[in-house]
Structure formats: structure tokens, C-alpha cells
């Protein structure tokens, strides 16, 4: 509840703050520390930083420094919650309930959630101590714990597994502290459990990001290496540590939580100077896939060209053509999915949209790195046109993925059939759509006025084709054609989505035609009424609406 409330209230600002702090290892460590103090979860911080690394926004070195700070941050949270402040839980829950229930703003609502979560944490700690009180006199429990004391490795494994199941090292650390305070767990074994919780916290993000890109997986892997090495170094020293910790605080529970903080502080000191070699080791263990093997990775976005806008825009245009090729492949296979009733094919087409989304994101981020001060007006215009075209391509991919493939799946599941005439109409519209997509790619690359004019004419003709297909379908319904009745909704949805796709395709022509002065201001009439003129009857009075520059005339 605490993590959810904080994320909803300050999530965007928190991500910006962490991103801004990733410039160098020192500030990155502090950013990780601060984020974890707020989120109360090093795992949440790890996944956030991994997403930055996966998008190429941060290199592995600063990202690993962030994780060292996150590990230290979670130990400080444990320190704060381990003090005897459980009496605060009723006040926190009450204040949180009031904020959550009657808060006038969304942020107050979310902060109420945070207060309730903190109150429940303190209540849980108090309940654990009370509930374990009878176990102190259990001879069986004492015998089990006594047997486990001689095997600290078993304690590490148990706590590590429990941390992964609980999805939180903080929860396990606080559990260990409570059991130690109740006298159920002796200090040496409690220290082994603390090591296990730290090990589990390092391994958990590794498994969580298994399906992510190599760049995103390196951050959790490096953090896991930190934890594994730290546990390996500390484990043989466990018999000698209670005496040293007692010199700080003699209370057993405080010794456990202090060891948690000392361990993570030691990791910061030990690894902050060798982050570079560890990052290179992670890159060797998890190398980037060859560009040909991963179609989601951009191939033409050269970072060194960002200082030369003309070259950079050319790189972006080449990558945009790759994106358009992926859309063309998806579109071509769409008609196959409807005609073959192949479930496997629909799944493959849906997965292809991931390629389109990844390339769109990469092109957009690449172009945002171009400095506006180094571009002239034509280059700025080309940059905007490229972003607009890729955005329209991404929308087309979404329509194919989330609309047309859903319709194809419904057709397969219900074993629907189109009439012969209806199927022919869909094929004709689809072929026209593919041709228009190819024409739009030529318009984007060349900026040719004649081609842009032709593309806009194709939009008018496609509208007529869609209207004719709809009318023919309704005529078949009136004639009582059974197959048309069964597939009516499906048929109309397909031609509607084809029309939406064509609108996105033809939008690339508008900036070219507008610049050439070949677009009317608008086809809309803002005010139309009939005015009576004596002796002449009535005549319409109209006034034109001027649309903002670059706005396509819809229809």
C-alpha cells in the first residue's frame, strides 16, 4: 500500500528525479538511496532503473551505482521501522482512513493509502511479537532452532527463499527483527537470516526481468553479483560478528537490524570503486543480440550523428522505413489471417506489433535528442513530420493488433464465413490499402507534391469504396443472405478499421499539400442558416472555419 500510494502520488516526479541523478556514480547512488527511502522497496527501484537501462537512457555503470544506494536505502527504512514505535499504528491508520475516504484531492487520497500501509506495518510487527510469545516456552521450537544454529547456510537459503516469495526483503528483515526481539531466534542465526534476505532481494529482480532486453537485465545481474559476493565474504565471519555488533548496541533485535545496515554500507564501500569492471562483466555475460537477430533494435539511429541534424534526420528516415516495412508485413498477413483461419498466424501478427512499438519508441527518443538550436526551420519541420508519420504507423500497428486480430480470432472461434461477394470486397479494400501504404512511404521519403496529391485522391476513392461495400452488405442483408447475417458485425467492423488505417496512411500528404497552398482552409461550415431576401426567396449564408496549420481535413 505504501509503494502504490507513493507511486500514484509522486511516481512521475520520482522517475524524473531518479533519471536526472543518473549522470555519474556518486549522484546515482544518492538517487537510488532517495528513491528507496520513498518507495520502501529496493526491488521497485531496481525495476525502475532497469527500464531506464532497457531504453538506453542510462549506461550500466551509473545504474549499478543506483542499486548500491537502493540497497542501503532499504536498510535505513528497516532501521526506522525497527524502533519501538508500534504505538503509532492506530494514529496512522486513522489519519490514513480519513485522507483516503474524505480527501478532496487525488494526492491526499494516495497519501492516505500510504499512512494506512505504514500503520498496518507497525501493527503487524506488534502482532508478530505477541503471537510468538507462546513459542518461547515450546521445547520443540527451541530444539528446531538450536539444530539450525549450527548451519548458517541453511538460514541464508531459508531467508532468501522467503524473501522471493514475499517479494520484499524489508518484510523479511522486519520479521527476523521481531522474532529476535521475542527471543525465538538467537543473534548468530538472525545474522544468517539477514544475509539470506539480502541475497533474495538481489536475485528477485533477476527473475523478474528474465524476458527483458539484455540492457535491462544487466542492472539486476550486477546487483545480484554485489549481494552474492557480499554474502560469500560475510558468511565465514558470522561467528565473530555478534561481539562487534554488541559494542554498538547490545539489544539482540537492534544487532540484527544494525548488521543489515552495516552489510549494505559495506557493499557501497566495497563496490563503488569497481562498478566499471562489474558493468563490463555483466555486458560479457549478457551481450546485446546481433541487430539481425533482434528486429526490435534500431539499426540506423547513429548517436554520433546527433551533432549533424541533416545526417541524423536521414538516419531517422531510414529507421522509419524499417518501421513502415514491418507495418506492411503485418498488413499483408492480415488478409491471410481472415482467409486461412490460422490461430498461430494471428498470434504472430500480434507479436509483430512489439517490433513496431519498439522502433517507434527508439525513433522518438532519438529525435528528441536533437538540439533545436542546431536545426533550421526546414529541419525542424522534417523532424516533426517524421515523428507524425511514425506515430501514425504505430497507430496502424495498434489497429491491426488490437482490433483486426481480435476480429480474426472471433471469426475463427465462431467459425464464421463471409459471403463470396463480401469476401471479394474485403480483399479489394485490403489490396488498395497496401498500395496506399506503399505510396505513403514514397511521399514521406521524397516529399513529392504530385505523389502527395495522388495519395489524397486515394483517400477520397477509398471512402467511396468503403461506402459502396457497406451498401452492398446491407443489400445482402435485405435479401436474407444467411452468411451475411451471421458475419454482419464482423464485416462492418473490418471495413471500418480499414478506413481508419487508410486515414492514418494518407495523413502524410497534408503537410506537403499545405505548404504548396493546395489545401482549402476547411470543408466545415461554422454557421449556416437561411436568410430571407424579399423577392428572391431564401439563400444560405456560410462562413469558413480556418483550421490550425498542419491539421488534416478529416472525413
N, C-alpha and C positions, 0 to 999 in steps of 0.2 A: 504493500500500500504506500509506503514511503517513496519507493522508487517510482511508482506510477504517478503519484501526486506531483513529485518534483519534475518528472519528465513532461507532464502536461502543462505545468505552470511555467517552467523555465527551460524546457527542452531545447527550443531553437536557439535561445541565447547561450545555453550551456555548450551546445555544439559549436557555435561561433567562437566562444571563448577558448575551448579546447583547441579548435583549429588554428586560432591565432597564436596559441602558445607553443605550436609545434615547430617553431623556427630553428631551435637549437636544443641540444640535450638538457641543458640546465632549466630553461623555461618549460620544456616539455615535461620534465619531472614534476615541476610545480603544478603544471596544468593537470596532470594525472592525479596528483595529490588532492587538488581542489575539487575536481570532478567527483572523485570517490568519496570525499567527505560529504558532498551534497547528495550523491546518489546512494551512498551506503552500500556500494557493490563494486568491487574491482572487476567482476565479470561483465557488468554493464559497461564500464569504462573500456574494457578490452574490446568488446564488440563494436563500440562506437569508433575507437581508433582503428580497428581492423577495416571498418567500412571506408574510412578516410584512405587507408593504405591501398585498399582494393580499387579505389577510383584514381589512384595516382596522385593524390593531393599531398601525401607525405611519404618520405622515404622510411626505410625500416629502422634506421638509427634513432631518430627522434621518437618514433612510435614506441620503440623498446624502452626508451627513457621514460616515456609516459607511463608505461606499465610498472616500472620500478616505483614511480610516485604513487600509482594506484594501489600497489601492494602495501606501501607504507600508510596510505590513507585509510585503508580498511582496518589496519591495526590501531590507528588513532580513534576510529569510530568505536572499536571494541573497548578501548580504554575508557571512553566517555560512558558507554552503556554498562560497564562493569562496576562503576561506583554504586554505592548504596543509595540509589535514587528511585527505587521501585515505588516509594510512596507517592511519586508524582503521577502514576498512571491514571488515577481517576480524574485528575485535573486535565490531563492531556486528552483523554477520551471525551470528556465533557466539552472542552473547548473545540475539539475537532468535530464533534457531532453538531455543535451549534453552527460552526463555519460551513460544514458540509450541507446542512439542512436548510439554513436560512440565509446563507451568504448571497448577496446580491450580484456579486461578480463571479465569473468563472474561476479566476485565480484564487479568490477566497474559498471557493468550493474545493479546489485542488489542495490548498494548504490545510483545509480541514481534514482531508484524507490523510495528509502527512502526519498531522497531530494524532489522529486515531491510530495510525500504524505505529508510531513511537510509543503510544500508551499501551498498545497490545504487546509490544516487545517487552516492556518493563513488567507488565502483568505476567507474561509467560515466564520470565526469569524468576519472579517471585513464586509462581506456581510450581516451577521445577524444584526449587528448594524445598517447598512444603511437601510436594508429592514424594520426594525421595527420602524424606525423613525416616519412614519406617524401614527403609532398606539398610540404614546404618546398623540396625540390630540383626540383620539377616546373615546367619552363618554361611549360607550357600553363596550369597553375593560376595561376601568377604573372601571366600575361598576362590571363587572365579577370578576376582580382581587380583588376588595375591598370585594366582598362577600366571596371569597375563603380565605382571610386572617384570618378570624375567625375560620377556620377549618384546622389546620396544618396537621392533619391526612390525609385529602384529598390530600394535597400536597405530602405527603410521598407516598401514593398509586399511584398517577399520575406519579411521577418521577420514582418510582420503575417499573411500567409497561412500561414506555417509555425506560428505561434502558434495559429491557429484549428484547423489540422489536428492539432497536438499536444495541444490542449485545455489548454495550460499556458504562460503567459508565463515562469514560473520556469525551465522546462526549456529554453526558447529562450535566455533570458538566460545560463544556465549554459553552453549550447553556444557562444554568442558569446564568453563569457569564456575558454573552453577554446581556441577557435580563435585568439583574440587572443594568449593565452599561448604558443601554438605558433608564433606569428609568421606565420600564414596570413592574418590579417585586420588591416589597418592601423587605427590608432586612429580616424581620421575616419569610415571606413566602419563600424567597430564601433559608433560612437555612433549612426549612422543605423539600424543593425540593432536597437539598444536601443530607439530611438524606435518602430520597427515592432512590436517585441514588446509595447510598452505600448499601441500602437494596437489590435493584435489582441486583447489582453486586454480592452480596452474594448468592442470590437464583439462578442466571443464571447457574452456573456450576452444581448445584444440579440437575436441569432438564436435563442438557447436558449429565450427566453421569448416568442417570437412568438405562441404560441397562448394565452398567459395573459391575464388581465384587464388593462385599461388601467392600473389602480393598480399592479399588479405589474411592468408593462413600463416604467413611468416611471423606476424606480431605475436599471436598466441603461442607459436612454437618457440620463439625466443624467450618469452616469459616462462614457458614450461621448463626450458633449459636452465634459466635462473633458479627456479624452485628446486629442480632435481639436484643441481649441484649444491645448492644451499642445504637441502635435507641430507645429502650424502656427507657433507662436511660436518653438520651438526649432530648427526645420529651417533657417531662414536663418542662424542663429547658429553652426551646426556648425563652419565653418572656424576660428572664433575660440575654440572651447571647449577643444581639446587643450592649449593653453598654460595656460589657467586650471586645468584638471584636473591638469596636471603639477605645479602648485605645491602640490597636496595630496599626491599620490603619483605618482611618475614611472613605475612599472611599468605597461605597457600594459593588462594584464588588470585591474589594480586601477582604472585610469582608466575602463574600461568599466562596471564594477560601481558605482563611485562616481557616475558620471553617472546611472545608473539610480536611485540613492537621491536624488541632488540633484534630478532631474527630478520625482520623486513628492513630495518635500518641497516643491518649488516649487508643485506643484498644490495642496497643502494651504494654503499661504500665499496663493496667488492666489485660490482659490475659497471658502475657509471663510467669508469675509465676504459673498459674493453667492449663498449657497445658496438663499435665499428666491426671488430673481428667476429662478434656473435652475429651481427646482421649479415655479414658475408657468409658465415657458416649456414645461416638459415636460407640464404639465396642459393647456396650449393645444394642443400637438402631439398628445397622446393624451388627449382628453377622455373622461369617463365616457359610456358609452352611455345613451341615454334609458331610463328604467325599463321602458317598454313594450317596448323593443327587446331587452332582455336579461332573460328570465324568471328567471334565476338570482339577480338582485339583489333584496334585500328592498325592499318598498315602504312598509311601515307601521312599521318599527322606528325611532322618532324618538329620537335621542340626547338631545334636550333634555328628554325626559320621564323620564329615569332618576332624577331627584330626586323624582319623584312616583310611588311604586310602583303605585298603582291605575291611573294612566294608562299606565304602562309595561307593566303586565300586560295591559291591554286591547290595546295595540299588538302585543304578542307573540301574543295570541289571534287577532287579525286576520291576522297573518302565518302563524300555524298553519293557519288556514282556507285560505289560499293553497296551503300545502303539501298539505293534505288534498285540495284540488281537483285538484292535479297527480297525486296518487295515484289519485284516482277516474278521471281521464282514462286513466292507464296501465292501470288495472284493466279499464275498459270496452274498451279496444283489444286487450286480451289475448285475449279470445274471438274477435275478428276475425282476429288473427294465426293462431290454430289453425284457423279455418274457411276462411280465404282462401289460406293457404299463400303469403303475400306476404313475401319476404325483406326488402324495403325497409321494410315496416311493423315487423318485429321489430327492425331497426336503429334506427328512430325511437323505439320504446318503450325500448330500452336507453339511448339518449341522453337520454331524459326523466328517467332516474334521476339524471343530473347535476344537474338542477334541484332535485330533492328533497334531494339531499345538500347542495347549496349553501344552500338555505333552512334545513335542519336545523342546519347549522354556524352560520349567521347568528343564528338564534333562540337557540341555546345560548349563544353568546358574548354576545349582548345581555342575556340573563337573568343571566349570571354577573357582569355589571357592576352589578347591583342590590345595594345595601348591605343586609346582613342586619339592621343596626341600625335602618334606617328602615322595616322591614316588621313588621306584626303577625303573629300566628300564622296567621290566615286567608290573608294574602297570601303567607306562606312556603309554605303548603300549596298554594295556587294555582300558585305558581312551580314547585314540584316536580311537580304534576300536568301542567303544560304541557310541562316537559322530558320527562316519562314518555310523554306522548301523542305528541310529535314523534319521540321515539326509536322508538316502535312504528311510526309511519308510515314512518320511514326504513328499518326492518327489512322492512316490507312492500314498499317500493321495491326493496330488495336481492333479495327472493324473486322478484319479478316479473322483475327484470333478469337475475339470475344463475342462476335455476332455471327459471322458466316459459319465458323466451325461449330458453334453451338447449334445452328440450324442444320448443319450436315449431320451432327450427332443425333439430333431429334429425328431426322429423316431415316437414319439407319435404324434407330431404336424402334420406331413405329412402322418401319417397312413401307414408307410412303412411296408413291410413284407419281411423276408428273405426266400430264398428257403429252402426246407426241408434239403437238404444236407449242405447248408451254415449254417443254424442254428445248425445242429449237430456238424459241425466243430468248431463253436464258443464255444459250450458247452464243447467239448473235450479240447480245449485250456484253457478254464476257469478252468476246473477241475484240469488240470495239473498245472496251475498257483497257485491254492490254495494249492495243495500238496507241491509245491516247496517253498511256503511261510512258511508252517509248518516245512519243512526240514531246511530252513534257520534259523528259530528260534532255532532249536536244535543245529545247527552248532554254532550259536552265544553263546549259553549258555555253551556248552560242549567243543568247540574248537576241536572236534574230527576230525582227519585227514581223516578217511575213509568216514565220512559223508560229509566233505568238497569236497572230490574227487567226490563223487556221485552227489553233488549239481552242480558242474561244468559240469559233464557229462550231467545233465539235461538241462543245458543251450544249449549244442550242439543239443540235441534231440528236444528242444523247437524251435530252429532255423529251424530245418528240418520240424517240424510240421507247422510252420508259412509259410515256403516256399511252402510246399505241399498245404496248404489251399489257398494261393494266386493263385497257378497254377490251382487248381480245379475251383476256382472262374472265372478265365479268360476262362477256357474251357466252363463253363456255359454261359459266355457272347458270346463266339463264336457260341454256339448252339442256341442263340437267346432266352434264358430263360428270360421272362419278369420281374419276380420278382427279378432276379439277376441284370438286367439292372437298375431297379428303385432304388435298395439299394446298388449299387456297391461302391460308395464313402463311404457310411456308413460302409459297411462290411470291406473294406480295412483299414479304419481308426481304427476300433475296434481291428483288429488283429495286426495293427502297435502299438497301445497303449498297448496291451497285451505283445508284445515283449519288449517294453520299461520297463514295470513293471517287467518282468522277469529278465531283465538286472540289475535292482536295487536290486532285491531279491538275485541273485546269487553273487553279489559283496562281500558278507560277507565271501565267501570262499577264496578269493585271499590272504589275509594276512596269513592265516593258511598254504595254499599250498606253498606260497613263503618262509615262514620260514622253511618249511620242504624241500626246494630245489626241489619242484616238478613242478615248472613253468619254461617254456622256457623264455629266455630274451625277445623275441619278435617274432611275426609271420610276422613282416613287413620286407620288403626288401628295404634298403636305396638306393641302386644303383644297377640297373640290366641292363646289356647290353650284347650283344652277341660279343664274341671275336673270330675272325677268327684264327684258328690254321692250318698251312699248313698240308695238308694230313689228317686232322681229322675233317674238317668241322667247324662248329661253336658250341660253348658251352657257357652257361650262366655264368656270373660272379656275385656273390652276396656278400653282406656284411650285417651283422646283426646290428640292432639298439637296444641298451640297454635302456630300459625304466627306469625311476626313481623307486626306491624301493616303493613297495606298489601300483604301478599303475596297474589297471586291464587291461588285454588284451581285447580290445573292439572287437565287432563283433557279 
